Amino acid sequence: MYKAFAIAGYTAADVETRFGGMLNAFRYGAPPHGGLAPGIDRIVMLLADTPNIREVIVFPMNQQARDLMMRAPAPVPPERLKELHIRLDLPPPKPR
């Protein structure tokens, strides 16, 4: 994976910082479906007769829609947005 990211212009330190969750997951091995899982989680949910897909997903998002293993969603550095020509027009933060 480091070689693939190097081709894309990332240093090893960048890869560790920005994609550490994914690298950590792959240290346990590649997924058995090779990334081509056509709704297997939903099929398993139906076969197991469970009303909630969270019962069969290994790493479900929490109540704040965050994936704790992948540390997602994560803030995007302004230089990444600029290189993709993306401008954010976010509302001002709500006072607490």
C-alpha positions as CSV (number, residue, x, y, z in Angstrom):
1,M,0.0,0.0,0.0
2,Y,2.9,2.4,0.7
3,K,4.1,1.9,-2.9
4,A,0.6,2.8,-4.3
5,F,0.4,5.9,-2.1
6,A,4.0,6.9,-3.1
7,I,2.9,6.8,-6.7
8,A,0.1,9.1,-5.8
9,G,2.6,11.5,-4.2
10,Y,2.2,10.7,-0.5
11,T,5.0,10.2,1.9
12,A,5.0,7.3,4.4
13,A,4.3,9.8,7.2
14,D,1.3,11.2,5.3
15,V,0.0,7.7,4.8
16,E,0.3,6.8,8.5
17,T,-1.3,10.1,9.5
18,R,-4.2,10.2,7.0
19,F,-4.9,6.6,6.3
20,G,-3.8,4.9,9.6
21,G,-7.2,3.3,10.2
22,M,-7.2,1.6,6.8
23,L,-3.6,0.5,7.2
24,N,-4.4,-0.9,10.6
25,A,-7.4,-2.8,9.2
26,F,-5.3,-4.3,6.4
27,R,-2.7,-5.5,9.0
28,Y,-5.4,-8.0,10.0
29,G,-5.7,-9.1,6.4
30,A,-7.6,-8.1,3.3
31,P,-11.3,-8.6,3.4
32,P,-12.4,-12.0,2.1
33,H,-14.5,-10.4,-0.6
34,G,-11.6,-8.4,-1.9
35,G,-13.6,-5.2,-1.7
36,L,-16.4,-6.5,-4.0
37,A,-19.1,-7.1,-1.4
38,P,-22.4,-6.7,-3.2
39,G,-24.6,-6.2,-0.2
40,I,-23.5,-9.3,1.6
41,D,-24.2,-7.6,5.0
42,R,-27.8,-7.2,4.0
43,I,-28.1,-10.8,2.8
44,V,-26.6,-12.0,6.1
45,M,-29.1,-9.7,7.9
46,L,-32.0,-11.4,6.1
47,L,-30.6,-14.9,6.6
48,A,-30.1,-14.2,10.3
49,D,-33.6,-12.8,10.5
50,T,-32.4,-9.7,12.4
51,P,-34.3,-6.4,12.2
52,N,-31.2,-4.2,12.3
53,I,-28.2,-4.4,9.9
54,R,-26.0,-3.2,12.8
55,E,-26.3,-6.6,14.3
56,V,-24.3,-8.1,11.4
57,I,-21.9,-5.3,10.4
58,V,-18.5,-5.8,12.0
59,F,-17.6,-2.1,12.4
60,P,-20.9,-0.1,12.4
61,M,-21.0,3.6,12.7
62,N,-21.9,4.9,16.1
63,Q,-24.8,7.2,17.0
64,Q,-22.9,10.3,15.7
65,A,-22.4,8.6,12.3
66,R,-18.7,8.1,13.0
67,D,-16.6,5.1,12.1
68,L,-14.3,4.8,15.1
69,M,-11.9,2.3,13.4
70,M,-11.3,4.5,10.4
71,R,-11.6,7.8,12.3
72,A,-14.1,9.0,9.8
73,P,-15.3,11.5,9.0
74,A,-12.1,13.5,9.5
75,P,-11.3,17.1,8.7
76,V,-9.9,17.8,5.3
77,P,-6.9,20.1,5.0
78,P,-7.5,23.2,2.9
79,E,-4.8,22.3,0.4
80,R,-6.6,19.0,-0.4
81,L,-9.8,20.9,-1.1
82,K,-7.9,23.5,-3.2
83,E,-6.3,20.8,-5.4
84,L,-9.8,19.3,-6.0
85,H,-11.3,22.8,-6.7
86,I,-13.7,22.4,-3.8
87,R,-14.9,25.4,-1.8
88,L,-16.8,24.9,1.4
89,D,-19.6,27.3,2.2
90,L,-20.5,26.2,5.7
91,P,-22.9,27.9,8.1
92,P,-21.4,29.5,11.1
93,P,-21.1,27.3,14.1
94,K,-23.9,27.3,16.6
95,P,-23.2,28.9,19.9
96,R,-23.2,26.4,22.8
